[in-house]
Amino acid sequence: MKKDLFLTLLAGVVMFSCDAKKPTVYTDAQSPSKEVSATSASPDSYWQQHVDYKMEVDFNVSNFQYKGIQKLVYTNNSPDVLNKVFYHLYFNAFQPGSEMDVRSRSIADPDPRVGSRIEALSPSEIGYIKVKSLKQDGVSVQHNTEGTVLEVSLAKPIQPGASVTFDMEFDAQVPKQIRRSGRNNKEGVALSMTQWYPKMAEYDFEGWHAHPYIGREFHQVWGNFDLKLSIDKDYTVGGTGYLQNPQEIGHGYETQGQKVKQKVKNGKLTWHFVAPNVMDFTWAADPNYIHDKVQVPNGPMLHFLYKDNPNIQENWKNLQPKSVAMMEFFSDAIGKYPYKQYSVIQGGDGGMEYPMCTLITGERSFGSLVGVTIHEMAHSWFQHLLGTNESKHEWMDEGFTVFISDLCSNKVNNLDRENPFTGSYRSYFGLAASGKEQPQTTHADRFEYNGAYGASAYSKGAVFLAQLGYVIGQKNLMNTLKKYYEDWKYKHPTPNDFKRTAERVSGLELDWYLTDWTMTTNTIDYGVKDVVADGNNTKVTLERVGMMPMPQDILVVYNDGTQETFYTALRMMRGEKENPYSNLKRNVLPDWPWAFPTYEFTINKPKSSIKAIVLDPSQLMADVKRENNTFEVN
């Protein structure tokens, strides 16, 4: 398209933005609100399991080994009788010959953070969790470790509605830091303790999810955690949970003016944390952490733990007010953050989200530090409050996070981008053209290429939401996110649950959208096929080239500078979105049945008066061949 024509066509086009106080803001066009009453998407038959962990851990910082005692009360809220249970032993992945090791070395495009590094670990550098004893309600049970999974044959079946207590003793060793977890990472952080304890596997309507740990993400049981961690007195600890004994610990956790009297025993302090209604418990520790605190107005206390390194301190100080703005944005745009604290901690191997905290690498430029914090904080909603199965629906976790992070970055960094999602669209187009795309329903560990997994989960997942705004309207999209959060927080929503929420809010049928976008690799390609004179009228023929159906916004630009739009919904939508261009006249056309490869409509003006016809002037439709979207008449 010629540059001057492109600029002409942008006049009056919707900008996609999100105001923290109003879910959607339009530029040059404000669509009227359509109030929709939406009932809870939760089916009456929904259930989920529950866990209550109490753990005492004694940690040896000299050899990175620890001993643990775990009491786990497991409640079977399912309608099924359980004859066995499974635990995850994630640290066992960091051993030569593990499934993670072999997959990391055999995949076509290895993750450079892993590669062959696990294979090179010595016995003192590997990770492991060894279960020494396990009892069910006081009775010893048979158990067998298979890689990263502990198989347990129960002494007595667990009946529906019943609770049992598992008592376990275990020994463990922290691996040399490679992927997420580990010791002594490249920035010198001593301990990044993620997936560090024997964790009960999830059992839901699909059955057990006792998958091996090969490097992707997680599906976890909601519950409560109580941890007593004994560790060298010089180490500062941060992570999930509320510290119960700050006056005995200090390290910056005490309130102003509070007198600290440390209770040191054998050179160690015992940190007592409690975390209610979370899916996991993570902590990090280092003897040289700086610990800052910042209060979010009407929100949580933010904790920042980072190395006492003069090269990064300015960036970490400047990050703190930005983080307050992030927390306020997400709470307003999605729903209020419900916990009393959130911690940003230097650790790990990049950025990874956990309940009430994130671990990120800290030796970054300021822009990169802000960017990774925005993304990981957004995961507090899309995963740690809306707990999707990341192994099967990773695009709902990563993609939704990219979408809302792009909106947040646009706001807190004052970027003022008309379409904050152009990077995700560009990445998706590359994926679609690569020949390596697999449906988003592919299990996360079954992607043939790491790159294809990343583009599918992050970029195509973000486009799912941005493009849904094109289908149902931006205001309906942002209201859908709010309603989704309201109905499904502290639960395990599926793609269909999100779709049903969007249908209730918008009043449109959307099964076609979820099916084609996530279950196939069908692409969108619509074009203006022909424009012909018909007396004093003009006949326009559109064509559907790709297999995926979409409604069409059509912009007509006249030689005198005036513009108007035409709109055809898909017949199977069973409705229409509101006019996104309220400053332009919109002509609503009959619905387009998807099976028809072409569609004709008439403009009641002569062809000689028309300068151009453009499909999707917002460019929010992920059309893989946009060059046929514009027909220049003269």
NORVENSUL-V312603 format. One record per residue. N is the residue number from 1. RES is the residue in one letter. SS is DSSP state (h for helix, s for strand, l for the rest). PSI is psi as a letter, one per 40 degrees, with the letter a starting at -180 (NA if undefined). NEAR is the number of other C-alpha atoms within 10 Angstrom. Layout:
N:RES:SS:PSI:NEAR / N:RES:SS:PSI:NEAR
//
This chain:
1:M:l:h:13 / 2:K:l:i:8 / 3:K:h:d:8 / 4:D:h:d:8 / 5:L:h:d:13 / 6:F:h:d:13 / 7:L:h:d:10 / 8:T:h:d:13 / 9:L:h:d:20 / 10:L:h:e:12 / 11:A:l:h:11 / 12:G:l:e:18 / 13:V:l:i:21 / 14:V:l:h:23 / 15:M:l:h:21 / 16:F:s:h:21 / 17:S:s:i:22 / 18:C:l:h:22 / 19:D:l:i:15 / 20:A:l:d:20 / 21:K:l:d:12 / 22:K:l:h:12 / 23:P:l:d:19 / 24:T:l:h:21 / 25:V:s:h:19 / 26:Y:l:i:19 / 27:T:l:h:13 / 28:D:l:e:14 / 29:A:l:h:17 / 30:Q:l:h:16 / 31:S:l:h:17 / 32:P:l:i:11 / 33:S:l:h:9 / 34:K:l:h:11 / 35:E:l:h:9 / 36:V:l:h:12 / 37:S:l:h:9 / 38:A:l:h:16 / 39:T:l:i:11 / 40:S:l:h:14 / 41:A:l:e:20 / 42:S:l:h:15 / 43:P:l:i:8 / 44:D:l:d:7 / 45:S:l:e:7 / 46:Y:l:h:12 / 47:W:l:i:16 / 48:Q:l:i:17 / 49:Q:l:i:17 / 50:H:s:i:20 / 51:V:s:i:22 / 52:D:s:h:19 / 53:Y:s:h:21 / 54:K:s:h:17 / 55:M:s:i:20 / 56:E:s:h:19 / 57:V:s:h:20 / 58:D:s:h:18 / 59:F:s:h:19 / 60:N:s:h:15 / 61:V:l:e:15 / 62:S:l:d:7 / 63:N:l:e:11 / 64:F:l:f:19 / 65:Q:s:i:18 / 66:Y:s:i:19 / 67:K:s:h:16 / 68:G:s:i:21 / 69:I:s:h:17 / 70:Q:s:h:20 / 71:K:s:h:18 / 72:L:s:h:21 / 73:V:s:h:20 / 74:Y:s:h:20 / 75:T:s:h:20 / 76:N:l:g:22 / 77:N:l:e:18 / 78:S:l:i:20 / 79:P:l:e:12 / 80:D:l:i:14 / 81:V:l:h:13 / 82:L:s:h:16 / 83:N:s:e:13 / 84:K:s:i:15 / 85:V:s:i:19 / 86:F:s:i:23 / 87:Y:s:i:21 / 88:H:s:h:27 / 89:L:l:g:28 / 90:Y:h:d:24 / 91:F:h:d:26 / 92:N:h:e:28 / 93:A:h:d:25 / 94:F:l:f:30 / 95:Q:l:i:23 / 96:P:l:h:19 / 97:G:l:e:13 / 98:S:l:i:19 / 99:E:h:d:19 / 100:M:h:d:25 / 101:D:h:d:22 / 102:V:h:d:16 / 103:R:h:d:17 / 104:S:h:d:24 / 105:R:h:e:18 / 106:S:h:e:12 / 107:I:l:i:14 / 108:A:l:d:12 / 109:D:l:g:14 / 110:P:l:i:16 / 111:D:l:h:16 / 112:P:l:e:9 / 113:R:l:e:13 / 114:V:l:c:17 / 115:G:l:b:19 / 116:S:l:e:18 / 117:R:l:d:19 / 118:I:l:d:27 / 119:E:l:d:19 / 120:A:l:e:12 / 121:L:l:h:16 / 122:S:l:i:13 / 123:P:l:d:12 / 124:S:l:e:13 / 125:E:l:e:20 / 126:I:l:i:22 / 127:G:l:i:28 / 128:Y:s:i:23 / 129:I:s:h:25 / 130:K:s:h:17 / 131:V:s:h:18 / 132:K:s:d:10 / 133:S:s:i:14 / 134:L:s:h:20 / 135:K:s:i:18 / 136:Q:s:h:17 / 137:D:l:f:15 / 138:G:l:e:12 / 139:V:s:h:12 / 140:S:s:i:15 / 141:V:l:i:16 / 142:Q:s:h:12 / 143:H:s:i:19 / 144:N:s:h:12 / 145:T:s:h:17 / 146:E:s:g:12 / 147:G:l:b:20 / 148:T:l:e:25 / 149:V:s:h:23 / 150:L:s:h:22 / 151:E:s:h:17 / 152:V:s:h:17 / 153:S:s:h:16 / 154:L:s:i:18 / 155:A:s:d:16 / 156:K:s:h:14 / 157:P:s:i:14 / 158:I:s:h:19 / 159:Q:l:i:17 / 160:P:l:h:14 / 161:G:l:e:13 / 162:A:l:i:13 / 163:S:s:i:15 / 164:V:s:i:16 / 165:T:s:h:17 / 166:F:s:h:18 / 167:D:s:h:19 / 168:M:s:i:19 / 169:E:s:h:18 / 170:F:s:i:18 / 171:D:s:i:17 / 172:A:s:i:22 / 173:Q:s:h:25 / 174:V:l:h:27 / 175:P:l:i:30 / 176:K:s:h:22 / 177:Q:l:h:26 / 178:I:l:c:19 / 179:R:l:h:20 / 180:R:l:c:21 / 181:S:l:i:26 / 182:G:s:a:30 / 183:R:s:i:27 / 184:N:l:g:17 / 185:N:l:i:20 / 186:K:l:e:14 / 187:E:l:e:15 / 188:G:l:e:13 / 189:V:l:h:23 / 190:A:l:d:22 / 191:L:s:h:26 / 192:S:s:g:30 / 193:M:s:g:22 / 194:T:l:i:24 / 195:Q:l:f:20 / 196:W:l:e:23 / 197:Y:l:i:23 / 198:P:l:h:24 / 199:K:s:h:22 / 200:M:s:h:22 / 201:A:l:i:21 / 202:E:s:h:24 / 203:Y:s:h:22 / 204:D:s:a:17 / 205:F:l:e:11 / 206:E:l:e:7 / 207:G:s:a:10 / 208:W:s:i:13 / 209:H:s:g:19 / 210:A:l:f:19 / 211:H:l:i:17 / 212:P:l:i:20 / 213:Y:l:h:22 / 214:I:l:e:19 / 215:G:l:e:19 / 216:R:l:a:14 / 217:E:l:a:16 / 218:F:l:i:21 / 219:H:l:h:21 / 220:Q:l:i:23 / 221:V:l:h:24 / 222:W:l:i:23 / 223:G:s:a:20 / 224:N:s:i:21 / 225:F:s:i:22 / 226:D:s:h:21 / 227:L:s:h:20 / 228:K:s:h:20 / 229:L:s:h:20 / 230:S:s:h:21 / 231:I:s:i:24 / 232:D:s:h:22 / 233:K:l:d:19 / 234:D:l:e:15 / 235:Y:l:h:19 / 236:T:s:h:22 / 237:V:s:i:22 / 238:G:s:i:27 / 239:G:s:a:28 / 240:T:l:i:24 / 241:G:l:i:28 / 242:Y:s:h:20 / 243:L:s:h:20 / 244:Q:l:e:14 / 245:N:l:f:17 / 246:P:h:d:21 / 247:Q:h:e:18 / 248:E:h:e:19 / 249:I:h:d:23 / 250:G:l:b:16 / 251:H:l:f:18 / 252:G:l:e:16 / 253:Y:l:e:22 / 254:E:l:i:16 / 255:T:l:i:11 / 256:Q:l:h:7 / 257:G:l:e:6 / 258:Q:l:h:11 / 259:K:l:h:12 / 260:V:l:h:17 / 261:K:l:g:11 / 262:Q:l:h:17 / 263:K:l:g:14 / 264:V:l:h:15 / 265:K:s:h:12 / 266:N:l:f:9 / 267:G:l:e:11 / 268:K:s:i:19 / 269:L:s:i:20 / 270:T:s:h:22 / 271:W:s:h:21 / 272:H:s:h:20 / 273:F:s:i:20 / 274:V:s:h:17 / 275:A:s:h:21 / 276:P:s:h:15 / 277:N:s:f:17 / 278:V:s:i:23 / 279:M:l:e:24 / 280:D:l:i:22 / 281:F:l:h:26 / 282:T:l:i:22 / 283:W:s:i:21 / 284:A:s:i:26 / 285:A:s:i:25 / 286:D:s:i:24 / 287:P:l:e:16 / 288:N:l:f:17 / 289:Y:s:h:23 / 290:I:s:h:16 / 291:H:s:h:18 / 292:D:s:i:17 / 293:K:s:h:16 / 294:V:s:h:15 / 295:Q:s:h:15 / 296:V:l:h:18 / 297:P:l:h:10 / 298:N:l:f:8 / 299:G:l:a:18 / 300:P:l:i:20 / 301:M:s:h:17 / 302:L:s:h:21 / 303:H:s:h:22 / 304:F:s:h:23 / 305:L:s:h:26 / 306:Y:s:i:25 / 307:K:s:i:23 / 308:D:l:g:13 / 309:N:l:h:13 / 310:P:l:e:8 / 311:N:l:e:11 / 312:I:l:e:16 / 313:Q:h:d:16 / 314:E:h:d:11 / 315:N:h:d:18 / 316:W:h:d:23 / 317:K:h:d:12 / 318:N:h:d:13 / 319:L:h:d:18 / 320:Q:h:d:20 / 321:P:h:d:13 / 322:K:h:d:15 / 323:S:h:d:21 / 324:V:h:d:19 / 325:A:h:d:18 / 326:M:h:d:25 / 327:M:h:d:23 / 328:E:h:d:21 / 329:F:h:d:25 / 330:F:h:d:22 / 331:S:h:d:19 / 332:D:h:d:17 / 333:A:h:d:22 / 334:I:l:d:23 / 335:G:l:i:18 / 336:K:l:h:18 / 337:Y:l:h:19 / 338:P:l:e:12 / 339:Y:l:i:17 / 340:K:l:e:14 / 341:Q:s:i:21 / 342:Y:s:h:27 / 343:S:s:h:24 / 344:V:s:h:27 / 345:I:s:h:28 / 346:Q:s:h:28 / 347:G:l:a:35 / 348:G:l:a:29 / 349:D:l:e:21 / 350:G:l:c:14 / 351:G:s:h:19 / 352:M:s:h:21 / 353:E:s:i:21 / 354:Y:s:i:25 / 355:P:l:h:25 / 356:M:l:e:27 / 357:C:s:i:28 / 358:T:s:i:28 / 359:L:s:h:31 / 360:I:s:i:24 / 361:T:l:i:20 / 362:G:l:e:26 / 363:E:l:g:19 / 364:R:l:i:15 / 365:S:l:i:11 / 366:F:h:d:15 / 367:G:h:d:12 / 368:S:h:d:12 / 369:L:h:d:19 / 370:V:h:d:22 / 371:G:h:d:16 / 372:V:h:d:21 / 373:T:h:d:25 / 374:I:h:d:25 / 375:H:h:d:24 / 376:E:h:d:24 / 377:M:h:d:27 / 378:A:h:d:28 / 379:H:l:e:27 / 380:S:l:d:23 / 381:W:l:d:25 / 382:F:l:g:23 / 383:Q:l:d:30 / 384:H:l:e:26 / 385:L:l:d:22 / 386:L:s:g:23 / 387:G:l:g:27 / 388:T:l:i:24 / 389:N:l:h:22 / 390:E:l:d:20 / 391:S:l:d:20 / 392:K:l:d:19 / 393:H:l:f:23 / 394:E:h:d:27 / 395:W:h:d:30 / 396:M:h:d:28 / 397:D:h:c:26 / 398:E:h:d:25 / 399:G:h:d:26 / 400:F:h:d:28 / 401:T:h:d:25 / 402:V:h:d:29 / 403:F:h:d:23 / 404:I:h:d:28 / 405:S:h:d:27 / 406:D:h:d:24 / 407:L:h:d:25 / 408:C:h:d:29 / 409:S:h:d:20 / 410:N:h:d:18 / 411:K:h:d:19 / 412:V:h:d:17 / 413:N:l:e:13 / 414:N:l:f:9 / 415:L:l:d:12 / 416:D:l:f:14 / 417:R:l:h:16 / 418:E:l:d:15 / 419:N:s:g:18 / 420:P:l:e:22 / 421:F:l:e:22 / 422:T:h:d:16 / 423:G:h:d:14 / 424:S:h:d:23 / 425:Y:h:d:25 / 426:R:h:d:16 / 427:S:h:d:17 / 428:Y:h:d:25 / 429:F:h:d:19 / 430:G:h:d:16 / 431:L:h:d:21 / 432:A:h:d:19 / 433:A:h:e:11 / 434:S:h:d:10 / 435:G:l:e:10 / 436:K:l:e:14 / 437:E:l:i:21 / 438:Q:l:i:21 / 439:P:l:i:16 / 440:Q:l:e:23 / 441:T:l:e:17 / 442:T:l:h:18 / 443:H:l:i:16 / 444:A:h:d:23 / 445:D:h:e:19 / 446:R:h:e:12 / 447:F:l:h:19 / 448:E:l:d:15 / 449:Y:l:h:17 / 450:N:h:d:18 / 451:G:h:d:17 / 452:A:h:d:20 / 453:Y:h:d:27 / 454:G:h:d:20 / 455:A:h:d:24 / 456:S:h:d:29 / 457:A:h:d:24 / 458:Y:h:d:23 / 459:S:h:d:27 / 460:K:h:d:30 / 461:G:h:d:28 / 462:A:h:d:30 / 463:V:h:d:28 / 464:F:h:d:22 / 465:L:h:d:22 / 466:A:h:d:26 / 467:Q:h:d:21 / 468:L:h:d:20 / 469:G:h:d:20 / 470:Y:h:d:23 / 471:V:h:d:27 / 472:I:h:e:26 / 473:G:l:i:20 / 474:Q:h:d:28 / 475:K:h:d:24 / 476:N:h:d:27 / 477:L:h:d:23 / 478:M:h:d:22 / 479:N:h:d:21 / 480:T:h:d:25 / 481:L:h:d:22 / 482:K:h:d:19 / 483:K:h:d:23 / 484:Y:h:d:24 / 485:Y:h:d:22 / 486:E:h:d:16 / 487:D:h:d:20 / 488:W:h:e:21 / 489:K:l:i:18 / 490:Y:l:f:20 / 491:K:s:a:20 / 492:H:l:g:22 / 493:P:l:i:22 / 494:T:l:i:16 / 495:P:h:d:16 / 496:N:h:d:14 / 497:D:h:d:17 / 498:F:h:d:20 / 499:K:h:d:19 / 500:R:h:d:21 / 501:T:h:d:25 / 502:A:h:d:26 / 503:E:h:d:19 / 504:R:h:d:19 / 505:V:h:d:25 / 506:S:h:d:27 / 507:G:l:e:20 / 508:L:l:i:18 / 509:E:l:h:20 / 510:L:l:e:20 / 511:D:h:d:14 / 512:W:h:d:14 / 513:Y:h:d:19 / 514:L:h:d:16 / 515:T:h:d:15 / 516:D:h:d:17 / 517:W:h:d:21 / 518:T:h:d:21 / 519:M:h:e:14 / 520:T:l:i:17 / 521:T:l:f:16 / 522:N:l:i:16 / 523:T:l:i:20 / 524:I:s:h:20 / 525:D:l:h:21 / 526:Y:s:i:29 / 527:G:s:i:22 / 528:V:s:h:22 / 529:K:s:d:17 / 530:D:s:i:13 / 531:V:s:h:20 / 532:V:s:i:14 / 533:A:s:i:15 / 534:D:s:g:15 / 535:G:l:b:11 / 536:N:l:e:12 / 537:N:s:i:16 / 538:T:s:h:20 / 539:K:s:h:18 / 540:V:s:h:19 / 541:T:s:h:16 / 542:L:s:i:20 / 543:E:s:i:18 / 544:R:s:h:20 / 545:V:l:d:15 / 546:G:l:i:17 / 547:M:l:d:17 / 548:M:l:h:20 / 549:P:l:i:23 / 550:M:l:i:25 / 551:P:l:i:24 / 552:Q:s:h:21 / 553:D:s:h:23 / 554:I:s:h:22 / 555:L:s:h:23 / 556:V:s:h:20 / 557:V:s:h:22 / 558:Y:s:i:18 / 559:N:l:d:13 / 560:D:l:e:9 / 561:G:l:e:10 / 562:T:l:i:11 / 563:Q:s:i:22 / 564:E:s:i:15 / 565:T:s:i:20 / 566:F:s:i:18 / 567:Y:s:h:22 / 568:T:s:h:21 / 569:A:l:i:21 / 570:L:s:i:21 / 571:R:h:d:15 / 572:M:h:e:17 / 573:M:h:d:23 / 574:R:l:f:12 / 575:G:l:a:15 / 576:E:l:i:21 / 577:K:l:i:20 / 578:E:l:i:19 / 579:N:l:h:21 / 580:P:l:e:24 / 581:Y:l:g:20 / 582:S:l:e:16 / 583:N:l:e:15 / 584:L:l:i:17 / 585:K:l:h:12 / 586:R:s:h:19 / 587:N:s:h:14 / 588:V:s:h:14 / 589:L:l:i:14 / 590:P:l:i:13 / 591:D:l:i:19 / 592:W:s:h:22 / 593:P:l:h:17 / 594:W:l:d:17 / 595:A:l:e:9 / 596:F:l:h:9 / 597:P:l:e:14 / 598:T:s:i:17 / 599:Y:s:h:18 / 600:E:s:i:14 / 601:F:s:i:14 / 602:T:s:h:15 / 603:I:s:h:17 / 604:N:l:f:12 / 605:K:l:i:16 / 606:P:l:i:15 / 607:K:h:d:22 / 608:S:h:e:14 / 609:S:h:e:16 / 610:I:s:h:22 / 611:K:s:d:19 / 612:A:s:i:20 / 613:I:s:h:23 / 614:V:s:h:21 / 615:L:s:h:25 / 616:D:l:g:22 / 617:P:l:e:22 / 618:S:l:d:19 / 619:Q:l:f:17 / 620:L:l:e:21 / 621:M:l:h:26 / 622:A:l:g:22 / 623:D:s:h:22 / 624:V:l:e:19 / 625:K:l:g:15 / 626:R:h:e:18 / 627:E:h:d:12 / 628:N:h:e:17 / 629:N:h:e:22 / 630:T:s:h:21 / 631:F:s:h:19 / 632:E:s:h:15 / 633:V:l:d:17 / 634:N:l:NA:10
//
